Amino acid sequence: MADSDDHDAIISVRGLVNRFGEQVVHEGLDLDVRRGEILGVVGGSGTGKSVLMRSILGLRRPNAGSIEVLGVDARADDADSRLHIERNTGVLFQDGALFSSLTVGENVQVPLKEHSPELPDSWRYELALLKVKLAGLPAEAIDKLPSQLSGGMRKRAGLARALALDPPLLFLDEPTAGLDPIGASAFDHLIRTLQQALGLTVFLITHDLDTLYAICDRVAVLADRKVVAVGPLAEIERLDHPWVHEYFNGPRGRAARDAKAGTAEET
């Protein structure tokens, strides 16, 4: 189900097909991500949320379909197209994917060394420190190893690395997974603050209903091997689909909605 208003789409997916042997994960999937929005991507287990993200990033070659990212064909094999997408996207994987033998600062400098090798070491360090602070970590965290950080701090370190090249497009895979409610809420607030301050477009995979209600502008629902709906939460909640009904109208969905309504009343 594509968004008909795609004139400002920073990502455009059409007719996507992903198969693993005889298993078909996506079949004719369409999706647009608008510039400047936070799009929440939801779906049951096995619907291929991470597979979709990896296809968009060029980390997996789909079986069929077209993907355009930042005006570039994401399926193109030429080095310039790949470099354009890599330099303009940041990714926070679910487990952080930090290099365990490198300090936080060294982790953040990895994309800087790859894409800006001409920068002096001192500049790279200062840029890494800036990103560490931007991600809400104390300055002293820059010299710590990932094993010396809490789970929430590792998430923020991964976010700092994702922001290293000042990308306009940010991908987050289950960013609040494993965090306690207070930590998850703080991370949600950080993402929204950064998105507004930096003008980011955010592709956010999540199971966290609180995150959807707190920061997402629109939600895309993956089911039946495609995107069955995309739109504001108020529209998605009314969708006549079994999974959507169970997900949004169960006890946790009602609690998240009530919490959002309470926050709106306070403000």
N, C-alpha and C positions, 0 to 999 in steps of 0.2 A: 504494500500500500504506500505509494509515493505521495509526498506532499505536493499539491498542485502549485503552491506558491514557492517555486524553487529559484526565483530570480537572484536571490542572495545566498544561495547554497554554497557553503565552503567545502562540503562533502556531498557528492551525488553518486548513489549506488543504483544500478538498474539491472534487473534480471540476474541477480547473483545466484550462482549454483555452487555449493560446496558438498563434496562427497568424500567419504572415507570407506573405500571398498564399495560394498553394496548399501552402506548406510548413507542416506541423503539427509544432510543437516539443513541446508538451505536450498530452496527451489523457487526461482523467480522472485527473489527478495529485492524490494525497492526501498530506498530511504534517502532523504535529504536532511542534512544538518545545516541549520542557518547560522550565518556569521553572528557571533556575539552572544549566542545562547548557551545555556547549560542543558544538554539533552540527556535525560536519564534513560538508560536501556535496561529493560526488565524482561524476564521470561523464566520459565521453569527450567529445571536441570535438563541438559541435553538439547536445548534450543539453539545453542551455538553463539552465545553472546561474545565470548572471547574469540571464537573463530571469526566472527564478523569483524571484530576490532583488528585482529591480525591480518585479515584480508585487506582491510582499508589501508593499513600501514605497509602493506607489501611484504609482510613476514610469511604469508601463506599465499600461494597462487591458486585462485579459485578455478573451478572446472569450467565456468562460463560466466558471462555477464561483464558489465563495465563499471569501473570505479574511477571517479575523478576527485582528486584532492587538491585544493588550492589551485585549481585551474590546470592541473597536470594529470595525465593518465597514470594512475597508480599501478597499472599492469604493464607499463612500458619497461623495456629492458635496458634502455639507454641510461648511462651513468648520470647525466645531467638531471633527468627526471627524478631518479632515486635520491640524488643529493638534495634537490629542492625540497622534497618531502621530508627527508631526514632532518634538514636544518630548520624546518619550520614546524616540527611536531615534537612534543614532549610526551613521555609515557611513564606512568606510575603503574607498575605491575602489582598484582595482589600481594605478593610476598616481598615487595620492595626491590628484589633482584639486585641488591647491593653486593659489591665484591667484598667478601669477608676479610680479605687480607689487606684492604686499603682503608685508610681513614675516611671519615665523612668528607673532608675537604678533597681528598684524592678521588673519591667517587664522583663528586660534583665536577671535578676537573676533567673527567674522562671525555665527555663530548666536546669540551673546549679544546683539548689537545688534538682531538680528531679533526675538528672543523676549523679551528683557529690556531694552527701550530706556530704561527708567526708571533703570537703573543708572548711577551716575557713571562717567566715563571712567577714573578712577583705580581704581575697583573692578573694572571690566572688565579692566584691565591686570593687576591682581593675580590675578584668577581665571585669566587666560590664562597667567600665569607659573606658577601652581600646576599647571595641566594640562600645560604643557611639561615641568615637572619630573616629574610623574606618568608621563609617557610615556618617561621615561628620557633626556631631553635636558638638557644643561647650561643654566644660566640665561641665559648670553649668547646662546644660539641664538634667543631671543625676538626679537632685533632684526635677525636675518639674513634675507635673501631666500632663497627655495627654491633658486635657482641657486647659492647659496653653501654648500649642504649636500650631503653624500653621499647616495646612494640610500637607505641605511638610515636616515639622519637624516630624510630627507623622509617616509619611512614613519611614523616616530615623530611627526613634526609633524602628519601627517594623522590619526594616532591621537589626538593631543592635541585637535585640532579636533572629532573624533568624540565625545570625552568632555566637551566644553565645557558641555553642559547637564545633566551627570550622568544620562545615560539608563540605564534598567534593561536596555535591549536594544541589542546592538551587532552590526552587520553588517560582516564583513570579506571582501573579495573578493581572493583570492590575496595575502594579506599578506606572504608570504615570497618571492614571485616576484622574481627579479633579485638576491636577496641571496646572499652566499657562505654556506657551511655554518655558519660560526661566527656570522655575523650572523643567519641564519635561526633558529638554536637560541636565541640571546639573545632574539629577538623572540617566539618560542614561549613562553619562560619568562616574559617580560613579560606576555603575554596571560593566561596561567594565573594569575599573581600578581594581576593586576588583577581577573580574574574572581572569584577567591576573596575578595579584600579588599573589593570593591565589590558582590558579589552579582549580577554581571552574567549575563545570558543571551546567549550568543554564537552567531550563525549564521555559519559560517565556510566559504567556498568555497575549495577548495585542490586542487592536484595533488601537493602535497608529502607523501609517505608518512611522512617523519619527523615532520611536524606532526601527522598523524593519530594516530600511535602515542604521541607525546609528551603531547598535551593534550586530545584529543577524548574526550568521554564516550560519545557515540554517533556513528554514521556513517550518512548517508542516501545511497543509490546511485541516481543517475538513469540510466535506460536504457530503451529501448523506449517513449519518450515519457512515462514516469511514474517514480515512485519504486518501484523493484522490491524494495527492502529497506531497513529502518532498524533499527539495533540496535547493541550493543557490537561492537567489532572482532572479538572471538573468534567471534561469530555470523556476521558478514559474511564473514569469511574462508572459512567453510564453505559459502557459498551456491553452488549449482549453476547458475552463469550464466557464459557465455563471457568477458564483459568482466571480471567480478569475478575469475575464475580467473587471467586473464592479468595483471591489475593487481596483485593481492595475492600471487600466487605466482611472479611473475617475479623476476629477480635483485635488483631494487631493493626489492621487497616483502620478500623474505627478509632483505636487509641491514637494513632498517628494523626488522623484527621482532627480529632478533638484537641490534641496538643497544638496543632497548627492554628485552629480557631481560637484557642486561648491566647496564643502569642499575638495574633492579629488584634484581639480585643485589648491587650495590654498596651499595644503601640498606637 
